[in-house]
Amino acid sequence: MLNEWLNTIGNIYWFFMLVAYPLTIRNGYHDIATSKLVFFFTFSFLFIIANLVIHIISRLKNIPLVKKDLQNPEKIILIILSITILITFIKNGDYTFNIWAPGEMHMSILFLGTLILVYFFIRQIPYNKEFVAILASAGVSLVSLLAIVQFLGLTFNTFFYSGGEAPTSRTFVATMSNRDLVGFYFIIMLPLCFYLSTNKKIAYKILGIISVILTSLGIVVSDTDAAILCFAFELVLIALISGTDIEHAKAFAINVFSIGTAFALLGLLAKLCPNTADMAFIPTLFLSPIMAGLFVGIAIILFMLVHFNRLIVTRVLSTITLIILCLYPLYILIYTLLRGNFAEDWLPFDSFLLFNDSWGSSRGYIWKMSLDLFGEKNIFDKLFGLGAQGYGFAYLEYVTRNPHPGYSLPYYDVHNMYLHYMIEYGIIGIISACSLFIYRAKMMLTDTDYFFKIKGIALITAMISAIFLFFNNINMAFIPCIL
């Protein structure tokens, strides 16, 4: 009976985090994160309390629970990670304020501690992989559909304004806040959609293919280079792991063909709809006939390789493509060094290849400034960090001493999750956090089960996206689900 209750509680949490949570929204851009934060804390606390009660009852009544035990290295990493967060909290004082850090609640000991406890319990509850994939596919399909409709300008509230009755700026939101967070959500759910498309049940397979199509389109219309880069990585990695099984390789080819066809159709719709949102150079390319034809052509080649049982060729081509993608930092370096030899006018490649202060919506300047800021701190601050909200205060102090023309608006986030976490939780904190991610990625990618390989790909692309992403409770709430 207790095991049934435990599984039910786990299934309820999966449902709320994969379906209800992504769709939770109230009435405005600034309210999305707040409403989701309340949602996350409410159901996470209920999940943790329910697990604690069941575990206590099982001990009192000596009823064994069917559970998946954490590996010893994982337990050690979790303990070290928890201790580093506690040390940082104690070190920076003002405990009644910092325990929830109202200006940056997603970096508080309360939020991070909740994440760790949820992860600890969710890792020990056996779950139905098919059920999780269905929930993920259903949730992301609904969000993607709304994003596509907003992109085409077919809704009255295509954009949510970021300021008052006379807005000066607007941002694409779907139900997941701004473009970066929308794109991040799509890329971490796409692999689970691929997994469902390999299901032998025709209804689930169709749902999987539809969700792959909608999520791929959602990634493109979210209009961020980071999401596009992760999309490319995901496709290549999925091709690589699918190249060891005929059925998985066939399903991958069907999905690639479907994506190419969908790109062509959305590109046509975008031309017909008068209120279609503008997009950057790279995302716009994906809705061109050339890109659609490229996907369809690749799908045909994949079908031929499957038909003649030449999956080794698929794996070789995927490996070569993966190496080419991994050299992206080198392309940035070469392009930046040689850019002065080209035309002085802006080129479409500058936005993602030219590294300067303006690169990545000013990330170039913010990263360099943040590294300087970190370098000024004492050894104790470098090891254990400035604590939640520490970056915002340090940033304001730094830019006051070192004003930079054109960057008068304050940035309270580094827009690089690794660098931001290192500043607020120190070198020891970032090493322990990354150790957990790397350990789980290795465990899942080396698992014999296709589901965990797929889940490992979701984690890898999330780690890539974190290089360009800012901290927010919206994206961080998914950490236990993808680990």
N, C-alpha and C positions, 0 to 999 in steps of 0.2 A: 504493500500500500504506500509506504513512504517513497519507494522508488518511482511509483507512478506519479505521486505528487511532485517529486523532484523533476521528472521529465516534463510534466505539464507546465510547471513554473518556467522551465527552460524554454519550452515552445512558445509560451506567452511572451517571454522577453524577446525572443527572436522576432515574433510577429510585430511587437511594438517598435523595435529598433529598425526593422527592415521595411516595414510598410507604413505604420502610423507616424513614426518619427520624421521620415523624409517629407511627409505631406502636411506636417503641423505648421500652421502659419496663422497669423491674426490679421493685422491691418496695415502693415507698413514695413519699409526696408529695415529700419533700426529695431523693429520689434521682432524680427524673425529669430535672431540669436537668443533674445530673452525668452521668448515663448518656448523655444526648443530646449533652453537651459532648464526651465521649470519642468518640462516634460522629462528630460533626462534624469534629473535628480529624483523626481517622484517615483518613476518606475525602477530606477536603479536601487533606490533605498528599499522599495518593496521587494525587489529581487534579492537583495543582500539579506534583509531581515528574514524572508521566507526560507532561504538557504540555511541561515544560522539556526532557525527554529527546528527545521527538519534534521539537521546534523545533531543538535542537542538531544532531540527525541530519540534518534537512532542510538546515541550513546547510552542514554538512560535506560532504554528498553533492550539494548544489545541487539539491535536489528541492523545487519550489514547493508550498506548502500552499494548499489552497482554504480561505479564511477570510474572515470579515466584518471589515474593518478598523474600528477605533474612529474616530469622528469627531475632528477636531483639538480642538474645544472640550472634548470629553469627556476627551481625553488630558491637556489642560492642567488641567482640574478635578481629575482623579485625581492628578496630580503635586502640585498645591497641597495637596490633602487629605492626601496621604502626608507631605508636608513639615511640615504643621501638627501631625500626630500625632507625628512624630519630634521636633519642637521641644518639644512638651509633655513628651514622655518624657525628653529630655535636661535640660530645665529643672527637673524635679522630683526628679532624682537617685535614689539607692537602686536602681540599675539591675538588680541580680540579683533583687531582690524585685519591682519594678514591671514587669519584662518580661512577667511572667505574672499579677501582681496576684491572689493566691489568694483574696482576699475579694471580688473583682469581676472575674473572669477575662474576662467578656464585654466589659469596657471596656479591657482591656490592649492594649498595642501588638502582642502576639502574635496575639490574636483579631482585632483590627481589620485588622492587616496581612494575615492569612489571608483575611478577607472581600474585601479589595481585590484580592489576587492571584487568588482564585477568580473574582471578577467580571471581571477583566481577561481571563482565559483563556476563560471561558464566553461572553463577548461576541464572541469571534472564531471560535467553532466553529459552523458551520451546523447547525441541528437541525430535526427534523420537528415541525411545530407540532401536528399531529394526535396524534403520539406523546406529546408533553408534556401535552396536554390530557387524554388517556386516563389517564396516570399520575396527574395531579393529581386527576382525578375519582375514580379508584379509591381512592387514598389517603384523600382527605377523606370519601368515602362510608363507609369502614370506621370511621374515627374518629367520624364523626357517628352512625353506627348504635350504637356503643358508648356515646356520650354520651346518646342517647335512651333506651337501655336502662337506663343508670344513673339518668337523670332519673325514669323510671317506677318505680325501685326494684326492678327485676326481677333484679338481681344481688346476690350476697352482699356484695360490696365496693363498694356504691354510692358510698360516700365514702371517701377516704383521710384518716386522721386526721393532724393536724399535730403531734401530740405524745404519744408514749409509750403506756403501757398504760392510763392514765386520761386520755383526751383531753379537752381543754377546748374545742376548736373543731374544725370539720371543713370541708373545702372540696371542691367539685366538681372533678374532674380530667380525666375521659376518659383520654387518653394525653398530654395537652399541658399538664400542671400546673394552675394555678388558672383561675378563670372568665375573667379578662381575657385570658390567653394562648390559652385554648380559643377564645374569641370572635374574637380577632385571626386565628388560623389559619383559621377558617371563612370570614371575610370576604375574605381575600386569595385563597382558592381558589375561591370561588363564581363569579367571572367566567369562570374557565377551564371550569367546568362548563357555564355558559351557552354558551360557544363550542362545546363538544362537542355540545350539543343542536341546533346548527345544521348538523351534519354530514349529508351526503347518504346515508351508509350507515346503514341502519335500526338495526343493532345498536349503533353508536356513538351514534346519536341517542337511543336508549332509555337507554343508560348515562348520557348527558348529562342527560336529564330526571330520571332517578332520583337522580343525584348532586345536582342542583339542589334537589330535594325534601328529601333527607336533610340537605344542608348548611344549607338555610333553617331546617329544624327545629332543627338543631344550634345555629345562631345564637341562636334564641329560648331554648332550654333552657340555654344558657351563662349566661343571666340577667345580662347587663350592658347598661346603657343605651348605652354607647359602641358595642357591637356592633350594637345595634338601630339607632342613628343611622347607622352606616356601611352597614348593610343597606338602609336607606331611600335613602341616597345612591347606592348601587350600582344599585338597581332603576331609579332615575330616569335615571342616566347610561347604563345599558344600553338603556333605552327610547329615549333620545335618539339614540344612535349606530345603533340598530337601525331607527330610523324613516326611514332612507334606502334600505332594501332590503325588498322584499315578503317574501322568504323569512325573513330575519332577524326582521322584525316579527311574522310568523306564529309563528315559534319562540318569541319572547318572550311572545306571548299564551298559547301552550300552557303555557309554564312558569309564568306568573302564575296560570293556572287550576289547574294542578297544585299549586302552593304553597298556594293557598286551600283546596283540598280536603284537602291534608295537614294544614293547621292544624286543620281541623274534626275530622279523625280523631284527631289527637294530643290535642286538647282532650277528646274523648270518652274516650280511653284514660286520660288523666290523672285523670278523675273515677272511673273504674272501678278503678284500681289504688290500693290502700290506702297504699302507701309512696311515693307520688309526692313529689318534693322541692318545697318551697315556692319561689315566685318573687316578684320585685318586681312593682310595679303595672303598669309598661309591658309587660314580657315576658308577663305573665299575660293582658293584653288581646289579644295575638296568637293565643291559643288559644281565644278566645271565638267564638261563632257570628257575632257582628257583624263581626269582622275577617275571618273566613273568607268571609262573604258579600260583604264589600267587595272582596276579591281576586277572587272569582269575577265580581262585577259589572264590575270594571275589565277583566278578561280578555274578557268579552263585548263591551264597548265597543271594545276593541282589535281583536277579530275583525271587528267591523263596519267599523272604519276600514280594515282590511286588505282586506276584501271589496270595499268601494267605492273602494279606492285613494285614500284620504284620509290618507296618511301625514304630510302637512304638519300636520294637526291633532294627531297624536301628538307631533310635534316641538315644536309650540307649547305643548301641555299639559305636556310634560316640562320645557321651559325654565321655565315658570311655577312648576312644583313645585320645580325646582332652586333657584330664587330664594328661594322660601319656606323651604326647608331651610337655605339659607345665612344666613338671618336669625336662626338659632338664638341666637347671642350677644345679639342685640337682645331676644329674648324673655326671656332670663335677666335682662338689665338691667332691663327693665320690670317683670317679676314681682318681682324683688328689691326694687325701689323701692316697689311697691304692696302688697307682702305684708303690711305692718303694718295695712292696712285690712281684712284678712280675719280669719277666726276664729283665735284663738290656738292652738288645737289643731293637731296635725300634719295636713297635707293630702297626698294621694298625689302631687301635682305638685311638692312641695318637694324631693324627692330629685334631680330633674334640672333644676329651674328656679330654686330659691332658692340664690343664691350666698352662702355664709357659711363659717365654719370647718369645718362638717360636710359641706359639699357634696362629692359624689363620694367618699364614704368617707374623709373628712378631707382630700381634695385641696385644698380651699379654704385650709385652714390651712397645709398643706405648701408650696403654691405661694407664698403670701405670705411665709412664713418664708424660703423658698429665695431669693426675690428680695432680701429684706433681707440675707441672708447673702452673696449675690453682690455687692451694693452696697457691702459693707464691705471688699472685697478691693482690693488695689492695682492699678494700671493693667496691669502685666505679667500678673498672675493673671487679670484680666478678658479680656485679649487671647488668652492661651494656656492658661488653665485650671489647675486644681489637680491634674490627672492622675487615673489610675485609682485608685479608692477615696478620692479627695480629698473627695468630697461627704460620705461617711460620717463621716470624721474632723471635717470642718468643721461638720457637723450636730450632732454630739455636743458640740462646743465651744460652739456657738451656743445650744442648748437648755439647757446648763448655766448660761449667763449670762442666758438669757431663758426661764425655765420657764413653761409654759402648763398650766393646770389641765385635766385630762382627756386629756392627750397625753403620758403618761409612757413609753409604748412607743416605742422608737427606730424611725425610718423611714430606711433607708439608701438610699432612692431617692426622687427627686422625684415619681415617678408622672406625669411629663411628659417624654418622651424628648428634646424640644428643649431644655427648660430644664436637664435633667440633663446633657446633652452640652455645653451652653454653660458650665456650671459646671466641668466636668472637662476640657474641651478649648478653652474660650475662645470669644470672639466670632468670631475668625477661623476657628476650627475649625467652629463651627456654620454659618457662612456658606458655607464650602467644601462641607460635607456636604449642606446644603440645595440648593446650586447643582447638585450632581449629580442629586439627586432631581427637582428642577424641570426640569432639562434633559432628563432621560430621559422624564419625564411628557409634556413638550411634544412630543418626538420621536415617542413612541408614539401619542399622541392625534391627531397630525396625519398619521400614516401612512395610506396608502390601504388597507392590509391590515386586515381586520376583527379578526384575531387580535391584532395589536399595539394596536389601539384598546381591545380587551377587557383586555389586559395593562396598558395605561395606566390603566384604571379600577381594577384591582387595586392599582396603585401609589398612585393618588390616595386611595383609601379607607384604605390602610395609613398614609399620611401624616396623614389625619384621625385615625385611631385612635391614632397616636403622641402626640397631644395629651394623651390620658388614660392612656397605657400606661407601664409601668415597663420599664426596660432588663433584658433577660435573654437569655442565649444561645439560648434556645428560639425566640423570635421573630426575633432578629437573624440567625440562620442562614439565613433565607429571603430576605434582602436581595438576594443575587446572582440569585436565581430570579425576582424580580419587577421587577428593573431592566431 
